[in-house]
Amino acid sequence: MSTLALKYRPVSLDEIAGQERLLGKEGVLRKLIESGKLEHTFLYGPPGCGKTTLARVIAQTLGRPFYEMNATSLKIEELRKIFKTYANALQKPLIFIDEVHRLSKNQQEVLLPFMENNDALIIGASTENPYYSLSAAMRSRSHLFKLDAIDSEAMHAFLDSVLQKEHIEAEEDAREYLVFSSGGDLRAMLNLLESAAAVSSPVTLETLKSIRPHAMQAGSSESESHYELASAMIKSIRGSDIDAALYYLARLIEGGEPAEFIARRLAILASEDIGNANPHALNLAASTLDIVKHIGYPEARISLAQLTVYLASSPKSNSAYMAINRAQKAIKAGHIYPVPDHIKTHAKTYRYPHDFGGWVEQPYLPRQMHFYESSGMGFEKTLDEWHKKITQKEKTIHN
C-alpha cells in the first residue's frame, strides 16, 4: 500500500467515506457499534470501499485487540491459540477474516462454538456476497451488511482534501480521471495519485493514463456521460439499431470502460430484453463474459462487437423478466401458501409425469396464480406450442 493510502486510512467512523447509509448519524451499523451491541458481522462490497478499515475502526471504537487473517491461509491452530489466550480476559478480541467466502466447512465448524460463546467478535469481509458460502449455523449467529462503492462525489471530496493537505497540483481532467478510473476504490486512487505525482507536477491526464490506461472497476465513470453511454447502448440494442449500438459500444471502449462491465450489461440485456425469444443470446453473452475476463483489450472489443450485433439482431421479449417481477411482487404482498402435500418430499400421492408419457394433470399450487404471459416472439412461439402440446396430451387421451 502506498504512503498516502496508509497516511489517510480512516481511524474513526466519521472519517470513513461513502458509507452514509450504514455509518451516518442514523445508520444502523453505526448505532450497533457505538452502543456496543454489534454481533458477529460479515461485510461485503467492492474492493477499496473500506471493509478492512471499518473492521479496524470497530476494534478501536470497542477497545478490542485486533487480529487480521485471510480465509485462504487461516490455520485452525492459530485460531485456537488466540481463543485460549483470551479465555479468561474481560475484553475479548476482534478477529477479522478477509475473503470469508473461502472459509472451508471445517474452518466454519471450528469457529461456531467460539461465536456461540462470544469468545471473540468475528468480522468477515468479501468482495462477493458470502451468504451462500456460509453455513446456516454461521448465518444465524451473525449480521450481513453490504458496503457501497464510494460514489464520485465522495471520491472527489476526499481527493481534493488530500491534494490540498499534500500540496499536490493536478489538472482538472487528471482529477476527473483519478476518480473515474478508480471505480470507487479510494486506495487505488491514492496509489495512482502518488505514482503520478512522482512523475510530473502538476499531475496530468497523460501521466495517469501512462500508468493506468483503462478504468479498474465496473460501473463507475468520470461523469454521468458514461452512465448515459451505457444506457444508450442498451436502448439501441433493445431497439434493434445495430449501428447505434456499435457506436455507443465504441464510445464506452474508447472512454476506458472495462470490458467486463460492458459484457455484464450485455448479459443482463440478453435475459431481460431477449429472453426466450432467442435463448441462445444468453449462451453467447455468458461465453463473451468469460472470454473478456481472460483476454482483455484490445481483442475483447471484437467479442463485444460480435455479441452486440447478435443481440441487436435478435427478436425481443421481456416475458420472463416481467413474470419473475410479478411472482416476487405477489410474495412481498403476503401471498405465502403451504406446499401441497402431494408434492412434498417422499409424498406417496405424487403423480410422476414420466409414468404418464411426460405430463399428468395435478395441482402444484394450493390456489391458481398466473404470472407468465408469452410475447409469442421468436422461439417463445415454439415454446408456447411445446407447452400447449404437453399440457393437452392427457386431456386429448381422456377425451
N, C-alpha and C positions, 0 to 999 in steps of 0.2 A: 504494500500500500504506500502511496506517495506521502511525502511530508505534509502536504496540505490536507490530504484526507485524514491523516492522524490528528493534525492540529485542530481541525474543525469538526471532529467527531463529537456529537452532542453528549452532554453529561447530565442533562436534566430533561424531563418531559417537555418543558416549554421550548427547548432548543431543537426538538425533533420536527423536521419539516414535512409538510404534506400529508399528515395523518389526522387532520382536524376531526374527521368523523369518529375516530376512536379515542383520540388523545386531547381533543379540545376540552374546554372547561366543563362541558356537559357530556363528554364522551364516556361511554360505558366502561371501556378498558381503563381509562384514567381513574374513574371513580373506584373501580375494583382495586387498582394498585394503591391509590392514596388511602383507602380505607383498610388496607392490609387484608382484604378478603379475596385476593386473587387465587384461584385454584390452578392446578396444573393446566398449562396452556400450550396450544400449538398455533404458531403463526405461519402464514404462507402469503406469498406475494412475489413480484418480480425482483430480480437482482438489484441491489442498491437502494431498496425502499426503506431500509433501516431495521431489519429483523434482528440482526446480531446486536446492533447498537441499542435497540429497545430492550433486549434481554439484559444488557449490561446496566442500563439505566434503572431497570426494575430492581436488579440486585442492589444497586447503590441506594435507591429510594427506600428499599425494605431493610437495608443494612445486613444483607446476607452474603456470605462467602460465595464467590462466583467460580464455577468450573465450566470450561468450554470444551466441547467434544464434537466429533463428527461421526455420524452413524456408520460410515464406511470403514472406520478404523477403531471404533469403540470396542474396548475389551471388557468383558464381564467382570474379570477380577479387579480391574481398575475401578469400576462402579462399586463393587462390594467393599473395596478398601475405603472409598470416600464415605459410604454409609456407615461403616464401622467407626471411622474417625469421629463422626458427629453423632454417634449413637446416644450419648448422654448429654449432648450440648443443648442449651436452651434455644439458640438460634441455628436453625437448620440451613444447609447450603442451597443455593440455586444452581441446578445443573442444566446447562444449555446444550442441546443436541442439534447440530445442523444436519441438513439433508435427512430429516427424520423419516421421510417416506421410504428410506432404505433400511430402516430398522428390521432386523430379522425377527421371525416368530420367537426364537429363543431369547433374543435381547428384550423383546416386549414382555415375555413371561417373567424374566428376571426383574424388570422394572416394576411390574404390577404390585407386588406386596409392599414395596417401599412407597409407591404412590398411595396405596390404600392407607398406610400408616402415617403418611405425611412426614417421612424421614428426610425428604428433600422436596423442594419445589422444582418440578420438571417443566422446562420450557423447550419446545422443539420448534424448528424452523425449516421451511422448504420453499422452493420456487414452484412446487406443484401442490395441489390440494391433497393433503395427506389422509383425508377422510377414509378413502377406500384401502389404503395400505395399513391403517391401524386396526387392531382387533376391536371387537365390540366392547371388550372389557376396558381397553385403553380409552376409547371414546367416551364411555360412560363416566370416567373419572376425570375428565378434562373439558376445557373450552377450546373452541376453534375460532380464530379471528383472521380475517383476510386484510392484509395491508395493501393499500392502493399504490400504484405507480405514482410517483410525485409529479404533479401537474406542472405545466410550463410556467405558470405564474409564480409558483413557489420556487421552482428552479431558478428563474430569473432573479427573484428577490435574494435568494441565497448567493447566487453568483455575484451580483452587484455588491453585496456585503463583503464577500471575500476579496474582490478586486480592490475595493476601497481600503480595506484593512491591510492588504499586502502591497498596495501601491503599484498594482499591475495595470497597464493600459491595454485595452483590447478594442479593436474596431467594431462597429455596430454589427456588421454581418458576421463577424467572428463570434460575438456574443450569442447571436441567434443560432449559429451552428453548434456552439458548445452545448446549448440546451437541447436543440433538436436531435443532434446525433447521439446524445447520451441516453435518450429514451427513458427518462425518469430515474436515472441512476446517478445520484449525487457523487458517489465515489468515482465513477467513471468520468464524470465531468471534471472533477478536481484533478484527476490523474492526467487527463488530456491538457487541461489548462497549465499545469506545472511543467509538462514536457514542452508545450508550445512556447511558454514564457522563457524557457531556457534557450530557445532557438531565435526568437525575434521579439523586438519591442518597438511599437506595440504588437500585440498578438494579432495576426492576420488570418483571414479565411484560408488563404493559400497554405500557410503553415499548418493549420489544423487539418486540412484535407490531405496534406502530405503525410501526416501521422495517422489519421483515421479517415480513409477515403469514403467510407459508407457509414450510414447510421447503424448503431448497435442493436437497438431493440425495436420490436414491432409496435406499431400503433402510436408512436409519438411523432411530433412534427415541429418544424421551426415556426409554423404559423397555422392558422386554420386552413390555409390553402391545401396543405397535404391531406387533411381530412376531406376537404371538398373534392380533391382529385380522386381519392379512393371512392368516394360516393359517386362521382361522375362516371368512373369506370364501371362500377356495379350497375348503375342505372342504364348505361349504354348497352351492357351485355343483356340486361333484363329486357331492354327494348330491341334486342337483336340487331344493333347497329355495330357491325364488325369494325369498321374503320374508326369510329369514335372510340370504341373500347380500346383498340390498339393505341390510339393517340394518347389517351389518359394513362394507359399502361406505360408507354414510353416516358411520359412526364414523371410518373412515380419513380421509374428506374433511374432516370437522369437526376431526379431530386434526391437520390440516396436512400429511398425507401427499401428496407430489407426484403430480399426475395421471399423469405419465409412468411413475412407479414402478408405480402400480396397473395401468395399461394394459399394461406389460411382464409383470406377473404373470399377467394375464388371457390374454395372447398365449401364454405358456408353457403355461397350462392348456388352451388351445384345441388344442394339438398333443398334449400329454401325456395328457390325460384324455378328449378327444373324438375327435381324430384323424380317421380316415376314416369314422367313424360319421356324421359330418357335416362334410365337408371345407370347406364354406362358413364354418364357425366361424373357421377360421384367417384367411380373407379379411377377415371383419368385424373380427377382432381387429387385423389389420395396419392396416386403414383407421382404426380407433379410435386406435391408437397414433400414426399420422400426424396425425390431426385434433387430438388433445390437445396435440401439440407446437406447434401453430400458434394454438390459441385459448385454452388455459389455463382457469383457473377464472374466473367461476362456471359458464360454459357447458359446460366439459369434463365436469362432473358428469352432464349429460344423456346424452352419448355413452357414458360409462362405465356408466351405469344401463342403457341400451339393450343394450350388449354383455353385461352381467351377466345380464339377463333371458334373452337369447338363449342364452347358454352353459348356464345352469341348465336351460333347457327342452330342450336338445339331447340326443340319445342319446349314451351314453358308451362309449368304447373306448380302452384303452391298448395296443392291439396293436402299433402302430408303435413306441411308446416301449419296450416290452418287447423287440421284435425287434432294435432297434439296440443295446440293452444286451447281449443275448445275442451279437450279432456282435462287439462290442468286447471282450467277455469272452473269446471264442474267440481273437481276435488277441493279447490280452495273455497268454493261456495258451500262446502259441507256435505256433498253427495258421497258419503263414505258408506259402502254397503258390505256386508259379510260375504265371503266367498261361498257359493252354493256347495252344499255337502257333497254332491256327486262329482265335483271336480277337485276336491281336496286330495291331498297326498294319501295314497293307498285306499281311495274310495272304491267300494265294491260295486257301486251302481253306475260308475263311469262307463260310457259307451265309447269304445276305442274306434275312431274313424276308419282306421285301416281295415278293421273287420267288416266294414260296410262299404268297401270299394273306394274309400278315401274321404267320405263325408257322411255324417249322420246328424239328423236334426236333434239338438238338445240345447238347453239354455246355458249360457256362460256368465250371465249377469242376473241378479235377482229381480231386476226390472229393466225394461227396454231403455236403452240410451243410444243416441246417434251422434257421432262426431265427424265421420268422414264423408266428404262429398267429392266424387271424382270430377275432374275437369273434362275428361274424355279426350285429352290431348295426347298425341304421340302414343307411347307404349301404354299409357294409362287406359286407353281404349281396349288394348289387348288384355290387360289385367282385369278390366270390367267384364269382358267376355269370359275369361277363365273363371272368375268368381261366380258369375251367373250360372255357368255350366256346372260348376262343382256343387253349388248350393241347390240347384234344381234337380240334380240327379236322382236323389232318393224320392223326391216328390213325384217325378215322372214315373219311376218304377212302381210306386204305390198306386198311381193313377191307372 
